Every structure is written in structure tokens, then in C-alpha cells.
Amino acid sequence: MSPSKQSTHLLRLLAKDVQATTRLQRPFSSSPTRSQRKKRVLDPFRTPPQFHDALRLCSANNTLLLALFTTSACAPCRTITPLLTSLVETRPVAPEDKFSGLAFAEVELDSPDNSNGNMMDLGVEWGVTSMPTLVGFGGRRAERVTERVVDTRMLSDPVRMAEWVDEWMRKGDPFAKGGSGGAGGGGILSRIFG
């Protein structure tokens, strides 16, 4: 190939590469895209205040928070965590979803950071009796547990977990009334203060 043909060929390849790169780039924005807002994988919680703050934030945003209670000695947790992370990151937003978003985080019960309380107290608070325990928190009340899964075979099965997440995303807050996100049932005080 002559030098002029080589340079023409290289220029064409370079032009194609620039066009492909330009198509992949999106305009700069400091705010997350719609799909990024709907799905979040949070850093592992190592102190009770981190967990409670995230719980309140997810509650305020009507986000289903999947919290996997783990310890460093939990062998199944090391395989279940990447599976749930992938599930949350790749699950498409569905129009029938009642929760506005989906989030996942590990709750490390044996975290050595005791500066703001003991993480084992969270296990007692939420009734965690085995490892791993996946607890779904959802609705407009931060303390509301939607569901709990302790079956390691189910937690290790991507298809069953995807079905479970889809089911809870469609159900939404089981205690909401009238779509307002308030609490349903209870006494007069719960009706007044939601």
C-alpha cells in the first residue's frame, strides 16, 4: 500500500473512532440520570447512625432498601453480595413499580467501628437470627420492614431473587393508603400523624 493510501486509510479509521466516541459521550450534567436515581448500591454500613440515616433517606424518597445483614465469617454472604449488587444495578425500571427506587447495602454486624454504637445492636433491633439475612425496608416509615429472606438457596438464586425484588417493587408500601404514602390502619394518632 502506498504512503498516501495508508494515510487516507488511517484518517478514515481515526474519523470512525472519533464518531463512535462522540456518540457514546453524553452531555455533562452534575445531576444523576433517571436510571441512576432509581438504583443505588450504597457503601456497607459500619455504624448504627449510617444505617439509620440511610433508612430515613430511603424512606423519604420511597425507595425500597435491601439490607443484607452480614458478618466477616459468613461465607455465603461473599457470594450473595455480588449477586444482589448486580441485580440492583441491572434491574430495569418498570412502569408498574410502586417504589420510586431501589437500593442495596450490606450491614456489617461485626464491624470493628464502635465509635457510634455497636452494630450487633442493629441485629437485635431488627430480629436477625441467622447469617445472611436480607431485610427489605420500604414505605414512608423508616422502620417498616416489607419482607425478610433467610433462605441461602433463594438468596443465591439470581432468578428467584429477581422475581422477589420485582414482586416487592410492584407491591410498594403495603401500609400506604390512598397512594399518599401515609400509614394505614392503627389508631387515631397514626391517622393524625401518619
C-alpha positions in Angstrom: 0.0 0.0 0.0 1.4 3.4 -1.0 2.0 6.0 1.8 -0.8 8.2 0.6 -3.3 5.3 0.7 -2.0 4.3 4.2 -2.6 7.8 5.5 -6.0 8.0 3.9 -6.9 4.7 5.5 -5.6 5.8 8.9 -7.6 9.0 8.6 -10.8 7.1 7.9 -10.2 4.8 10.9 -9.5 7.8 13.1 -12.7 9.6 11.9 -14.7 6.4 12.6 -13.2 6.2 16.1 -13.9 9.9 16.8 -17.5 9.4 15.6 -18.0 6.4 17.8 -16.6 8.1 20.8 -18.7 11.2 20.3 -21.9 9.1 20.1 -21.0 7.4 23.4 -20.5 10.6 25.3 -23.4 12.3 26.9 -23.7 16.0 27.7 -22.2 16.9 31.0 -24.5 17.1 34.0 -23.9 17.2 37.7 -27.3 15.5 38.4 -27.7 11.8 38.0 -29.7 10.4 35.1 -33.1 9.0 35.7 -31.9 5.4 35.8 -29.1 6.3 38.2 -31.6 7.9 40.6 -33.7 4.8 40.6 -30.9 2.3 41.5 -28.3 2.7 44.2 -25.7 0.4 45.7 -24.6 2.0 48.9 -21.4 1.6 50.8 -21.5 -1.0 53.6 -22.9 0.3 56.9 -20.4 0.1 59.7 -22.1 2.2 62.3 -25.7 2.4 63.5 -26.1 6.1 62.6 -25.0 5.4 59.0 -27.7 2.7 58.8 -30.4 4.8 60.4 -29.6 7.8 58.2 -29.8 5.8 55.0 -33.0 4.2 56.2 -34.6 7.6 56.7 -33.3 8.9 53.4 -34.7 5.9 51.5 -38.0 6.3 53.4 -38.2 10.0 52.4 -37.6 9.0 48.8 -40.0 6.0 48.8 -37.1 3.7 48.0 -37.0 0.0 48.7 -33.8 -0.6 50.7 -32.5 -4.1 50.6 -30.2 -4.5 53.6 -28.1 -7.7 53.8 -27.1 -8.3 57.4 -23.6 -10.0 57.3 -20.5 -10.8 59.3 -16.9 -11.3 58.1 -17.2 -15.1 58.9 -20.3 -15.5 56.7 -19.1 -17.5 53.6 -22.5 -17.4 51.7 -22.5 -13.6 52.1 -19.4 -13.3 49.9 -21.3 -14.9 47.0 -24.7 -13.3 47.7 -23.5 -9.7 47.9 -22.2 -9.5 44.3 -25.4 -11.2 43.1 -27.6 -8.6 44.8 -25.3 -5.8 43.7 -25.7 -6.9 40.1 -29.4 -7.3 40.5 -29.9 -3.8 41.8 -27.6 -2.3 39.1 -29.1 -4.1 36.2 -32.8 -4.2 37.1 -34.8 -2.1 34.7 -37.3 0.5 36.0 -40.8 -0.8 35.4 -43.9 1.4 35.0 -45.8 -0.7 37.5 -43.2 -0.2 40.3 -44.8 1.4 43.3 -41.5 2.3 44.9 -39.7 5.2 43.3 -36.3 3.5 43.6 -34.2 0.5 44.7 -31.1 0.5 46.9 -28.9 -2.2 48.3 -26.3 -2.2 51.1 -24.6 -4.6 53.5 -25.0 -4.1 57.2 -21.7 -5.4 58.7 -22.7 -6.6 62.2 -19.2 -7.4 63.3 -17.7 -4.1 62.2 -14.8 -3.0 64.4 -16.0 0.6 64.4 -17.7 1.1 67.8 -17.4 4.9 67.8 -21.1 5.4 67.4 -22.6 2.3 68.9 -22.4 -1.4 68.5 -23.5 -2.9 65.2 -24.7 -6.1 66.9 -27.4 -3.9 68.5 -28.9 -3.5 65.0 -29.1 -7.2 64.6 -31.0 -7.4 67.8 -33.2 -4.4 66.9 -34.2 -6.0 63.6 -34.5 -9.6 64.8 -31.6 -11.0 62.8 -31.1 -14.6 64.0 -29.0 -16.1 61.1 -26.5 -15.0 58.5 -27.1 -13.9 55.9 -30.5 -12.2 56.4 -31.8 -9.9 53.7 -34.3 -7.4 55.0 -36.4 -5.1 52.7 -37.2 -1.7 54.2 -39.8 0.2 52.3 -42.5 2.8 52.5 -42.8 6.2 54.0 -42.0 5.0 57.5 -38.3 4.3 58.0 -38.8 1.4 60.4 -41.2 -0.5 58.1 -39.9 -4.0 57.2 -41.5 -5.2 53.9 -40.0 -8.7 53.9 -37.2 -10.8 55.3 -35.3 -13.6 53.5 -33.0 -16.0 55.3 -33.0 -18.9 52.9 -29.5 -19.0 51.5 -30.6 -21.1 48.5 -33.1 -18.4 47.5 -30.6 -15.6 48.1 -28.0 -17.4 45.9 -30.5 -17.9 43.0 -30.5 -14.9 40.7 -33.8 -15.8 39.1 -35.7 -16.2 42.3 -34.2 -13.0 43.8 -35.1 -11.1 40.7 -38.7 -12.3 40.9 -38.8 -11.4 44.6 -37.5 -7.9 44.0 -39.9 -7.4 41.1 -42.8 -8.6 43.3 -41.9 -6.1 46.1 -41.3 -3.2 43.7 -44.8 -3.8 42.3 -46.4 -4.1 45.7 -44.9 -1.0 47.1 -45.7 0.1 50.7 -48.3 -2.4 51.9 -49.5 0.0 54.6 -49.9 3.1 52.4 -53.4 4.4 52.0 -54.8 6.3 49.0 -51.4 6.4 47.3 -50.2 9.2 49.6 -47.6 7.1 51.2 -49.0 7.6 54.7 -49.6 4.8 57.2 -52.7 2.8 57.1 -54.6 1.2 59.9 -53.7 1.8 63.5 -55.3 4.1 66.0 -56.3 7.8 65.8 -52.8 9.0 66.4 -51.4 7.1 63.5 -54.1 8.6 61.3 -53.3 12.1 62.5 -49.6 11.9 62.4 -49.2 9.5 59.5 
